[in-house]
């Protein structure tokens, strides 16, 4: 016989006693029903009675009617900083992440079922979750921009919007937005502790949905609670990784789904081929719910079609909005870059399908399912209404093709981290930076700050960036600073160790040195040889080689006893054969300067030459690498920051610390 006392012990892993007592009274009321369920219960390893009850049909019905209590101090005694620290405890550490990648996450099929358990444990019902009107977006590149465009159009049309995206740049509250703005610290704290205490109170030892959810899963549950409680008209939900097994994929009937441009990324989790990735991304399709994709590689579109046939949902292709149409309406897209016309077009079509669903009170179930590839409807944009024009023009999405100008420094920021997006970034940057360079009469230094994480091969990235004609490059970790006052808890990442970040950054620099000298297979001119030796001598006083002097004889340059200055010897270099010396110098010194910095602040300090006060005021300049004389001579500095959204976020956290309050 199961008593109240026994039931209490079964769920004793709770941490909030007040919540437990309130819940116990509810469980006692349903004890008779629970006994019926337990007649079918067999001892199962690592699965508690409570979890078995949740998974049973009887438990689902009872929990759907249940309003979980929350202690009075759950959202009053703790604030935003405490919430962020508690959230950080939900991050998987580097060792766990490595094991997941190695095993290709063999439990990924449990992600969505577990999410439904978390939602129930948070106090919501699946009926409430499915009542939310959702636009669901997957893809490799452009997900965030598409969601931002779509949300802005919806808001300009007069609808109350919710937007869930990842990752954040500076503060975690950026991931959950109402009407385009990050929720306030107060609102984040209020809902965080409400959800956190409920999940803690219902925690068990069951690894499948009984424990505390991981970082991203928790934030997904949190966003759902916010959007439902704040009564948004529509929620735009960006997929985290993949689609099929993503934590956002619990909606049974979204209003419409979107797929942005597909490419190779997160291959250790999603697969090594475009077909595997397309299959995963199309996992958000739902029966009879329309799905819209941008034009894709034929291999990807074939898989998307096969998935739509399997799932039985209509599929459409959104043609990029033409520049002529934008010009005719005097529209300058709020997010820069030629690829944004594609993202904007998808956003427009997602809005239109959602609007039809919202007006009809249906999910467009009457639309036909299109199977043959040559019959997939092509959606075009021929007209733009005033609200859509306003939405496209006013959309602001920091960290993506973003330009910030200071008196002596211009920052170009783009979180590109795939091969295709790096190409788009390089095209955007070179066009914009070349135009600015003309304004400064060519007297400009061009610097790259780069980092890339995970299992990405950076050499193809750097080969593309090399064409941007950088004078110097800085490779750093995603650690903001060694100054605790400058480190935001929101930006701490436990999924990778500091040593691993340092090693990766140094590897990135080595790759750059290799890539940036790979076009030097031709002989150098005498002037180039002289420039090489001159620069070499500037940086290697104590190890200078013996070189010929135009006075005849051999002089040991810069060694004790040499009575002639370095300027004399640099002039001599122009008149003699320098092949042996050039061959002894590392090729990277011929064209570019590169350095490694352990933190983002130090990288910014060197790249900007401390000309930006907000950077220099927090920096110990003695820690910086030497700056080459030819860089010091430039009147203006252009800095491209790319390769990682986490890197871009770290930079913004330093140069625009109040970004979310503006």
RODRENTOR-437795 format. One record per residue (C-alpha): residue number from 1; y, z, x. Coordinates in Angstrom, 2 decimals. Each point is the difference from the previous one (the first is absolute). Example, Ala and Ser with C-alpha at 12.3 -4.5 7.8 and 13.67 -1.06 7.14 Angstrom:
2
 num      yy      zz      xx
   1   -4.50    7.80   12.30
   2    3.44   -0.66    1.37
END
This chain:
662
 num      yy      zz      xx
   1    0.00    0.00    0.00
   2    3.40   -1.02    1.45
   3    2.54    2.79   -0.40
   4    3.76    0.09    0.43
   5   -0.51    1.80    3.29
   6   -2.37   -2.64    1.31
   7    2.29   -2.80   -1.06
   8    2.89    1.72    1.74
   9   -1.93    0.17    3.25
  10   -0.94   -3.65   -0.25
  11    3.65   -1.02    0.18
  12    1.08    2.74    2.38
  13    1.48   -2.40    2.58
  14    3.31    0.07   -1.88
  15    3.03    1.44    1.78
  16    2.26    0.83   -2.93
  17   -1.38    3.03   -1.83
  18    2.41   -0.26   -2.92
  19   -1.06   -3.57   -0.64
  20   -3.68    0.97    0.29
  21    0.32    2.74   -2.62
  22    1.69   -2.38   -2.44
  23   -2.62   -2.65    0.58
  24   -2.82    2.51   -0.40
  25    1.02    0.70   -3.57
  26   -0.24   -3.71   -0.73
  27   -3.41   -0.33    1.66
  28   -1.29    2.94   -1.98
  29    1.00   -1.77   -3.21
  30   -2.03   -3.06    0.95
  31   -2.90    1.97    1.49
  32   -2.36   -0.90   -2.80
  33    0.69   -3.72    0.52
  34   -0.45    0.42    3.73
  35   -3.44    1.54   -0.54
  36   -1.06   -3.15   -1.80
  37    1.05   -2.04    2.98
  38   -1.81    2.33    2.38
  39   -3.30   -0.64   -1.75
  40    0.09   -3.37    1.72
  41    1.24    1.38    3.27
  42   -2.37    0.01    2.97
  43    0.83    1.60    3.30
  44    1.88   -2.60    1.95
  45    1.06    0.59    3.60
  46    3.75    0.36    0.63
  47    0.87   -0.40   -3.68
  48    1.26    2.98   -2.00
  49   -0.56    0.74   -3.68
  50    3.70   -0.56   -0.60
  51   -0.10   -3.49    1.54
  52   -3.15   -0.85   -1.95
  53    1.81    1.11   -3.14
  54    3.04   -2.18    0.77
  55   -2.24   -3.03    0.50
  56   -1.87    0.52   -3.25
  57    1.17   -1.69   -3.20
  58    0.45    3.40   -1.62
  59    2.14    1.19    2.89
  60    2.16   -3.12   -0.09
  61    0.71    0.50   -3.70
  62    0.87    3.66    0.39
  63    2.11   -0.45    3.14
  64    1.94   -2.81   -1.67
  65    1.19    2.56   -2.57
  66    0.70    2.67    2.53
  67    3.49    0.94    1.23
  68   -0.47    1.69    3.35
  69    2.25    3.02    0.56
  70    2.28    0.34    2.99
  71    1.18    3.26    1.49
  72    3.69    0.70   -0.48
  73    0.67    0.00    3.72
  74   -1.79   -3.30    0.63
  75    3.20   -2.03    0.06
  76    2.65    2.67    0.43
  77   -0.72    1.88    3.23
  78   -0.67   -3.05    2.17
  79    2.33   -2.84    0.85
  80   -0.09   -3.51    1.38
  81   -0.70    0.84    3.64
  82   -2.90    2.23   -0.97
  83   -1.34   -2.76   -2.24
  84    0.11   -2.53    2.84
  85   -1.82    2.43    2.29
  86   -2.68    0.61   -2.64
  87   -0.32   -3.75   -0.49
  88   -0.44   -0.45    3.75
  89   -3.08    2.21   -0.18
  90   -1.61   -2.70   -2.14
  91    0.25   -2.62    2.74
  92   -3.30   -0.92    1.57
  93    0.03    0.64    3.74
  94   -0.55   -2.67    2.63
  95   -3.70    0.83    0.44
  96   -0.72   -0.40   -3.72
  97    1.94   -3.29   -0.15
  98   -1.96   -1.34    2.98
  99   -3.32    0.84   -1.68
 100    1.09   -1.69   -3.25
 101    0.93   -3.18    1.87
 102   -3.22    0.04    1.97
 103   -2.11    0.35   -3.14
 104    2.17   -2.43   -2.00
 105    0.55    2.90   -2.41
 106   -3.45    0.06   -1.57
 107    1.23    2.25   -2.81
 108    2.86   -2.29   -1.02
 109   -1.73   -0.80   -3.31
 110    0.66    3.62   -1.01
 111    3.78   -0.25    0.48
 112    0.84   -1.11   -3.55
 113   -2.49    2.32   -1.80
 114    1.36    2.89    2.07
 115    3.56   -0.96   -0.90
 116   -0.85    0.36   -3.67
 117   -1.29    3.52    0.68
 118    3.21    0.86    1.86
 119    2.06   -1.30   -2.92
 120   -1.95    2.19   -2.44
 121    0.30    3.00    2.28
 122    3.77   -0.55    0.27
 123    0.32    0.60   -3.74
 124    0.24   -3.60   -1.20
 125   -2.51   -1.95   -2.06
 126   -1.18   -3.52    0.70
 127    1.45   -0.95   -3.37
 128    3.40    1.06    1.30
 129   -0.53   -1.94    3.22
 130   -0.97   -3.14   -1.90
 131    2.94    0.37   -2.36
 132    2.34   -0.60    2.94
 133    1.25   -3.60    0.07
 134   -0.88   -1.17    3.51
 135    0.73   -2.95    2.28
 136   -2.60    0.19    2.79
 137    0.60   -1.87    3.28
 138   -2.36   -0.62    2.93
 139    0.24   -2.28    3.03
 140    0.35    0.05    3.77
 141    3.66   -0.88    0.51
 142    2.97    0.39   -2.29
 143   -1.45    2.59   -2.40
 144    2.89    2.39    0.45
 145    2.67   -2.70   -0.24
 146   -1.60   -1.49   -3.12
 147   -0.23    3.41   -1.64
 148    3.62    0.74    0.93
 149    1.22   -3.29   -1.47
 150   -2.07    0.50   -3.15
 151    1.17    3.58   -0.50
 152    3.63   -0.99    0.49
 153   -0.25   -2.86   -2.53
 154   -1.61    2.32   -2.55
 155    2.66    2.64    0.51
 156    2.82   -2.54   -0.31
 157   -1.61   -1.13   -3.25
 158    0.56    3.52   -1.32
 159   -3.46    1.57    0.44
 160   -0.73    3.39    1.52
 161   -2.16   -0.70    3.02
 162   -2.43    1.81    2.24
 163   -0.90   -1.40    3.41
 164   -2.83    1.19    2.26
 165   -0.20   -1.50    3.51
 166   -1.20    0.87    3.49
 167    0.59    0.90    2.72
 168    3.29    1.85   -0.01
 169    2.58   -0.52    2.72
 170    1.80    3.33    0.34
 171   -1.00    2.33   -2.83
 172   -3.19    0.04   -2.05
 173    1.97    0.16   -3.27
 174    0.93   -3.67    0.60
 175   -3.49   -0.93   -1.19
 176    0.77    1.11   -3.56
 177    3.14   -1.51   -1.53
 178    1.66    0.17   -3.39
 179    2.39   -2.81   -0.86
 180   -0.15   -1.19    3.59
 181    0.98    3.27    1.66
 182   -2.29    2.45    1.82
 183   -0.60    3.04   -2.15
 184    2.08    3.00    1.08
 185   -1.39    2.71    2.24
 186    0.18    2.36   -2.96
 187   -1.99   -2.32   -2.26
 188   -2.55   -0.71    2.73
 189   -0.46    3.72    0.58
 190   -0.29    0.75   -3.73
 191   -2.76   -2.51   -0.64
 192   -1.69    0.51    3.36
 193   -0.68    3.70   -0.54
 194   -1.00   -0.58   -3.61
 195   -2.66   -2.54    1.01
 196   -0.97    1.78    3.22
 197   -0.66    3.34   -1.73
 198   -2.12   -1.64   -2.72
 199   -2.11   -1.85    2.55
 200   -0.38    3.14    2.08
 201   -1.02    1.99   -3.06
 202   -2.79   -2.42   -0.88
 203   -1.26   -0.48    3.54
 204   -3.75    0.13    0.69
 205   -2.28   -0.68    2.96
 206   -1.02   -3.36   -1.45
 207    1.13   -2.72    2.42
 208    0.14   -2.59   -2.79
 209    3.18    0.81   -1.87
 210   -0.29    3.77    0.10
 211    2.09    0.71    3.05
 212    3.69   -0.61    0.61
 213    0.81   -3.72    0.06
 214    1.04   -1.64    3.24
 215    3.67   -0.73    0.77
 216    0.38   -3.40   -1.69
 217   -2.22    0.91   -2.95
 218    2.06    3.14   -0.63
 219    3.26   -1.98    0.05
 220   -1.50   -2.50   -2.45
 221   -0.92    2.81   -2.41
 222    3.45    1.49    0.52
 223    1.73   -3.29   -0.83
 224   -2.04   -0.30   -3.18
 225    1.07    3.48   -1.10
 226    3.64   -0.80    0.74
 227    0.03   -3.33   -1.84
 228   -1.76    1.35   -3.09
 229    2.10    3.16   -0.18
 230    3.25   -1.89    0.57
 231   -0.91   -2.57   -2.70
 232    0.56   -3.19    1.96
 233   -0.23   -3.30   -1.87
 234   -1.92   -1.65    2.82
 235   -1.58    1.06    3.29
 236   -0.22   -2.46    2.90
 237   -2.94    1.11    2.15
 238   -0.56   -1.34    3.50
 239   -3.57    0.10    1.30
 240   -0.50    2.04    3.16
 241   -2.79   -1.82    1.88
 242   -2.16   -2.74   -1.49
 243   -0.33    0.21   -3.76
 244   -3.59    0.32   -1.16
 245   -0.43    3.53    1.33
 246    3.65    0.99    0.24
 247    1.13    3.31   -1.47
 248    2.40   -1.81   -2.36
 249   -2.79   -2.03   -1.63
 250   -0.84    2.39   -2.84
 251    2.05   -1.76   -2.70
 252   -2.32   -1.60   -2.55
 253    2.52   -2.47   -1.41
 254    3.22   -0.64    1.93
 255    2.53   -2.27   -1.67
 256   -0.16   -2.50    2.87
 257   -1.25   -0.14    3.60
 258    1.58   -1.73    2.99
 259   -1.37   -1.15    3.34
 260    2.40   -0.65    2.86
 261   -0.74   -2.04    3.13
 262   -3.41    0.74    1.52
 263   -0.87    0.25    3.68
 264   -2.08    1.96    2.50
 265    0.91    3.69    0.13
 266   -1.90    3.31   -0.15
 267   -3.07   -2.01    0.99
 268   -1.94    3.12    1.00
 269    0.07    1.02   -3.67
 270    0.37   -3.22   -1.99
 271   -2.01   -2.51    2.04
 272    0.57   -2.52    2.76
 273    0.45   -3.15   -2.08
 274    2.65   -1.20   -2.42
 275   -2.70   -0.39   -2.66
 276   -1.05    3.66    0.29
 277    3.61    1.14   -0.21
 278    0.73   -2.23   -3.01
 279   -3.07    1.41   -1.78
 280    1.28    3.52    0.57
 281    3.58   -0.74   -1.05
 282   -1.19   -1.64   -3.23
 283   -1.81    3.21   -0.87
 284    3.04    1.07   -2.03
 285   -0.65   -2.79   -2.55
 286   -1.03    1.29   -3.42
 287   -1.66   -1.80   -2.91
 288    2.52   -1.94   -2.11
 289    2.95    1.29    2.05
 290    1.98   -2.87    1.56
 291    0.21   -0.23    3.78
 292    2.60   -1.98    1.93
 293   -0.22   -0.99    3.66
 294    2.35   -1.70    2.43
 295   -1.34   -3.23    1.58
 296   -2.83    0.94    2.34
 297   -2.21   -1.46    2.70
 298   -2.73   -2.12   -1.73
 299   -2.67    2.45    1.20
 300    1.82    2.88   -1.67
 301    0.80   -1.83   -3.23
 302   -3.66   -0.95   -0.37
 303   -1.01    3.67    0.10
 304    2.77    1.02   -2.41
 305   -1.26   -2.60   -2.47
 306   -3.59    1.19    0.35
 307    1.09    3.58   -0.62
 308    2.05   -0.93   -3.06
 309   -3.04   -1.81   -1.44
 310   -2.21    3.00    0.76
 311    2.45    2.50   -1.52
 312    1.12   -2.37   -2.77
 313    3.75    0.11    0.38
 314    2.54   -2.85    0.02
 315    1.38   -0.97    3.41
 316    3.32   -1.70    0.75
 317    1.87   -1.21    3.08
 318    3.71    0.75    0.35
 319    1.94   -2.73    1.81
 320    2.78    1.30    2.28
 321    3.42   -0.12   -1.60
 322    1.96   -2.94    1.42
 323    3.05    0.44    2.18
 324    1.80   -2.50   -2.22
 325   -0.49    2.25   -3.02
 326    1.20    3.05    1.91
 327    3.04   -1.88    1.26
 328    0.83   -1.28   -3.47
 329    0.17    3.60   -1.21
 330    1.77    1.20    3.18
 331   -2.91    2.32    0.77
 332   -0.48    1.50    3.44
 333   -3.25    1.94   -0.05
 334    0.47    3.68    0.74
 335   -2.85   -0.12    2.56
 336    0.51   -2.53    2.82
 337   -2.55   -2.50    1.32
 338   -1.28   -3.36   -1.17
 339   -3.29    1.53   -1.22
 340    1.91    2.08   -2.55
 341    0.37   -2.98   -2.36
 342   -3.76    0.20   -0.46
 343    0.07    3.76   -0.63
 344    2.96   -0.31   -2.37
 345   -1.74   -2.70   -2.02
 346   -3.13    2.13   -0.40
 347    2.19    2.93   -1.05
 348    1.72   -2.12   -2.65
 349   -3.33   -1.15   -1.45
 350   -1.40    3.53    0.01
 351    3.06    1.14   -1.94
 352   -0.33   -2.85   -2.51
 353   -3.67    0.69   -0.66
 354    0.67    3.72   -0.31
 355    2.89   -0.68   -2.39
 356   -2.25   -2.13   -2.21
 357   -2.67    2.71    0.03
 358    2.59    2.68   -0.72
 359    1.49   -1.99   -2.88
 360   -3.35   -0.99   -1.52
 361   -1.59    3.39    0.55
 362   -2.96   -1.71    1.63
 363   -1.25   -0.97    3.44
 364    0.18   -3.73   -0.72
 365   -3.65    0.04   -1.09
 366    0.47   -3.28   -1.84
 367    0.67   -1.84    3.26
 368   -2.90   -2.23    1.10
 369   -2.16    0.73    3.00
 370    0.50   -2.87    2.43
 371   -2.95   -0.85    2.19
 372    0.26   -3.41    1.75
 373    2.31    0.04    3.04
 374    1.85   -3.13   -1.07
 375    0.86    1.61   -3.33
 376    1.61    3.19    1.27
 377    3.42    0.06   -1.66
 378    2.95   -0.25    2.37
 379    2.87    2.25   -0.99
 380    3.48   -1.17    0.94
 381    3.46    1.56   -0.28
 382    2.48   -2.42   -1.56
 383    2.59    2.39   -1.42
 384    1.32    3.42    0.91
 385    1.67    2.36   -2.43
 386    2.89    2.25    0.99
 387   -2.10    3.16    0.33
 388   -2.58   -1.74    2.19
 389    2.75   -1.39    2.22
 390    1.42    3.48    0.38
 391   -3.43    1.42    0.79
 392   -0.73   -2.58    2.70
 393    3.42    0.34    1.59
 394    0.25    3.79   -0.03
 395   -3.54    0.79    1.15
 396    0.06    2.26    3.05
 397   -3.18    0.62    1.97
 398    0.72    1.79    3.31
 399   -2.05   -0.77    3.08
 400   -0.78   -3.57   -1.01
 401    2.19   -2.70    1.60
 402    2.80    2.57    0.07
 403    3.14   -0.26    2.12
 404    2.15    3.01    0.98
 405    3.18   -0.63    1.99
 406    1.72    2.49    2.28
 407    2.99   -0.55    2.28
 408   -1.93   -1.10    3.09
 409   -3.53   -0.23   -1.37
 410   -1.69   -1.93   -2.82
 411   -3.41    1.21   -1.20
 412   -2.41   -2.47   -1.56
 413   -2.83    1.85   -1.74
 414   -3.18   -1.46   -1.42
 415   -3.31    1.81   -0.48
 416   -2.06   -3.18    0.50
 417   -3.53    0.88    1.14
 418   -2.13   -3.09   -0.66
 419   -0.04   -3.32    1.82
 420    1.63   -1.89   -2.86
 421    2.65    2.65   -0.65
 422    0.87    0.16    3.72
 423    0.58   -3.76   -0.12
 424    2.30    0.42   -3.00
 425    1.77    2.86    1.77
 426    0.53   -2.04    3.17
 427    1.42   -2.94   -1.96
 428    2.39    2.28   -1.91
 429    1.10    1.92    3.08
 430    0.62   -3.01    2.23
 431    2.11   -1.77   -2.62
 432    2.07    3.10   -0.76
 433    0.31    1.16    3.62
 434    0.92   -3.47    1.32
 435    2.78   -0.19   -2.58
 436    1.32    3.41    1.01
 437   -0.24   -0.86    3.70
 438    2.45   -2.86   -0.49
 439    2.54    2.46   -1.38
 440   -0.27    1.99    3.24
 441    0.34   -3.14    2.16
 442   -3.58    0.30    1.24
 443    0.77    3.31    1.75
 444   -2.93    1.74   -1.68
 445   -3.08    1.88    1.19
 446   -3.05   -0.44   -2.20
 447   -2.56    2.84   -0.02
 448   -3.36    0.45   -1.73
 449   -1.33    3.40   -1.09
 450   -3.65   -0.38   -0.99
 451   -3.04    1.97   -1.00
 452   -3.18   -0.94   -1.78
 453   -2.77    2.34   -1.06
 454   -3.57   -0.20   -1.24
 455   -2.40   -2.71    1.08
 456    2.49   -2.87    0.08
 457   -0.02   -2.50    2.88
 458    3.65   -0.03    1.08
 459   -0.07   -2.90    2.45
 460    0.43   -2.63   -2.75
 461    2.87    2.10   -1.42
 462    1.73    0.21    3.36
 463   -0.54   -3.68    0.72
 464    2.01   -0.76   -3.14
 465    2.74    2.51    0.84
 466    0.36   -1.38    3.52
 467    1.80   -3.03   -1.47
 468    2.86    2.29   -1.10
 469    1.24    0.05    3.61
 470    0.12    3.73    0.61
 471    1.64    1.28    3.18
 472   -1.96    3.22   -0.17
 473   -2.75    1.69   -1.97
 474   -0.79    3.64   -0.70
 475   -3.40    1.21   -1.15
 476   -0.27    3.46   -1.51
 477   -2.09    2.21   -2.24
 478    0.87    0.78   -3.63
 479    1.03    3.54    0.98
 480    3.69    0.42   -0.82
 481    1.00    2.54    2.64
 482   -1.03    3.02    1.99
 483    2.94    1.81   -1.60
 484   -1.44    2.00   -2.91
 485    3.35   -0.16   -1.82
 486   -0.30   -3.80   -0.22
 487   -3.61   -0.13   -1.17
 488   -0.48   -0.33   -3.74
 489   -3.23    1.50   -1.28
 490   -0.25   -3.04   -2.29
 491   -0.52   -2.23    3.06
 492   -2.74    2.00    1.71
 493   -3.23   -1.98    0.20
 494   -3.24    1.84    0.67
 495   -2.18   -3.06   -0.41
 496    0.52   -0.91    3.65
 497    0.34    2.22    3.07
 498    3.06    0.04    2.24
 499   -2.13   -1.09    2.96
 500   -1.31   -2.95   -1.96
 501    3.55   -1.00   -0.93
 502    1.13    0.14    3.61
 503   -3.00   -2.01    1.16
 504    0.59   -2.60   -2.70
 505    3.70   -0.36    0.87
 506   -0.81   -0.48    3.68
 507   -2.61   -2.61   -0.91
 508    2.60   -1.77   -2.12
 509    2.34   -0.11    2.99
 510   -2.74   -1.38    2.23
 511   -0.70   -2.71   -2.59
 512    3.70   -0.88   -0.10
 513    0.19   -0.26    3.78
 514   -2.97   -2.34   -0.07
 515    1.28   -2.11   -2.88
 516    3.61   -0.27    1.13
 517   -0.88   -1.46    3.38
 518   -2.69   -2.38   -1.24
 519    2.47   -2.90   -0.10
 520    0.82    0.27    3.73
 521   -2.65   -2.37    1.26
 522    2.68   -2.32    1.38
 523    1.62    0.50    3.45
 524    3.21    2.02    0.06
 525    3.22   -1.53    1.21
 526    1.63    1.50    3.09
 527    2.67    1.60   -2.18
 528   -2.68    1.56   -2.23
 529   -1.82    1.27    3.08
 530    3.19    1.61    1.26
 531    0.61    1.63   -3.36
 532   -3.53    1.35    0.00
 533    0.31    1.58    3.44
 534    3.48    1.31   -0.76
 535   -1.24    1.74   -3.14
 536   -3.06    1.21    1.87
 537    2.13    1.54    2.73
 538    2.21    1.72   -2.55
 539   -3.02    1.84   -1.38
 540   -2.12    0.48    3.12
 541    2.27    1.26    2.80
 542   -2.68    2.00    1.74
 543   -2.69   -2.67    0.01
 544    1.97   -3.12    0.93
 545   -1.85   -2.66    1.93
 546    1.20   -1.60    3.21
 547    1.95   -3.16   -0.83
 548    1.72   -2.60    2.17
 549    3.70    0.51    0.73
 550    2.40   -2.93    0.54
 551    1.10    1.55    3.27
 552   -3.44   -0.98    1.30
 553   -2.76    2.56    0.67
 554   -1.68    2.32   -2.50
 555    1.81    2.93   -1.52
 556   -1.83    2.75   -1.87
 557    2.07    0.02   -3.15
 558    1.32    3.42   -1.02
 559   -2.10    1.79    2.57
 560    1.44    2.48    2.44
 561    1.95   -1.71    2.76
 562    1.07   -2.99   -2.11
 563    3.74   -0.30    0.50
 564    0.68   -2.71   -2.59
 565    0.44    0.68   -3.70
 566   -2.22   -1.19   -2.78
 567    2.63   -2.50   -1.15
 568   -0.28   -1.78    3.35
 569   -3.74   -0.31   -0.27
 570    0.14   -1.20   -3.60
 571    2.19   -2.85    1.16
 572   -2.40   -0.73    2.82
 573   -2.85   -0.32   -2.45
 574    1.48   -3.16   -1.48
 575   -0.44   -1.89    3.27
 576   -3.58    0.74    0.99
 577   -3.55   -0.52   -1.17
 578   -0.94    2.96   -2.20
 579   -3.45   -0.97   -1.20
 580   -1.90    2.90    1.60
 581    2.43    2.54   -1.36
 582    0.11   -1.47   -3.50
 583   -3.77   -0.01   -0.06
 584   -0.04    3.70    0.83
 585    2.22    0.89   -2.93
 586   -1.41    0.67   -3.47
 587    0.69   -3.09   -2.15
 588    1.61    2.01   -2.82
 589    2.97    0.76    2.28
 590    0.86   -3.68    0.04
 591    1.18   -0.22   -3.58
 592   -0.12    3.29   -1.86
 593    0.33    3.73    0.48
 594   -2.48    2.23   -1.78
 595   -0.41    3.75   -0.27
 596   -2.02    2.67   -1.76
 597    1.54    3.00   -1.77
 598   -1.98    2.91   -1.46
 599    2.35    0.36   -2.98
 600    2.07   -2.19   -2.31
 601    3.21    1.83    0.93
 602   -0.47   -0.83    3.68
 603   -0.81   -3.61   -0.85
 604    3.23   -0.24   -2.02
 605    1.97    1.68    2.77
 606   -1.10   -2.54    2.60
 607    0.23   -3.01   -2.32
 608    3.50    0.89   -1.23
 609    1.15    1.23    3.44
 610    1.17    3.08   -1.93
 611    2.82   -2.02   -1.54
 612   -0.88    1.27   -3.49
 613    1.41    3.55   -0.28
 614   -2.57    1.14   -2.55
 615   -2.71   -0.81    2.56
 616    1.72    1.28    3.14
 617    1.08    3.36   -1.45
 618   -3.62    1.15   -0.33
 619   -1.33   -1.49    3.21
 620   -0.67    1.26    3.50
 621    1.06   -3.07    1.95
 622   -1.77    1.14    3.14
 623   -3.32   -0.86   -1.65
 624    0.89   -3.68   -0.44
 625   -1.21   -2.84    2.24
 626    2.64   -1.70    2.11
 627    1.96   -2.76   -1.69
 628    0.14   -3.29    1.90
 629    3.54   -1.00    1.09
 630   -0.12   -3.31   -1.86
 631   -0.59    1.92   -3.25
 632    2.91    2.36    0.62
 633    2.34   -2.96    0.31
 634   -0.54   -1.12   -3.59
 635    2.66    0.95   -2.54
 636   -2.35    0.15   -2.99
 637   -3.66    0.90   -0.49
 638   -2.40   -1.39   -2.59
 639   -3.09    2.13   -0.62
 640   -3.00   -1.22   -1.99
 641   -2.33    2.78   -1.15
 642   -3.33   -1.25   -1.32
 643   -3.79    0.26    0.06
 644   -0.37    3.09   -2.17
 645    1.63    1.39   -3.14
 646   -0.53    3.47    1.45
 647    2.02   -1.03    3.07
 648    2.76   -1.46   -2.18
 649    0.02    3.18   -2.08
 650    0.32    2.10    3.13
 651    2.97   -2.08    1.15
 652    1.70    0.26   -3.40
 653   -0.59    3.74    0.01
 654    2.11    0.20    3.18
 655    2.77   -2.54   -0.65
 656    0.20    0.47   -3.82
 657   -1.25    3.55   -0.63
 658    1.69    0.16   -3.43
 659   -1.33   -3.34   -1.22
 660   -1.63    1.44   -3.13
 661    3.09    1.95   -0.99
 662    2.37   -2.96    0.03
END
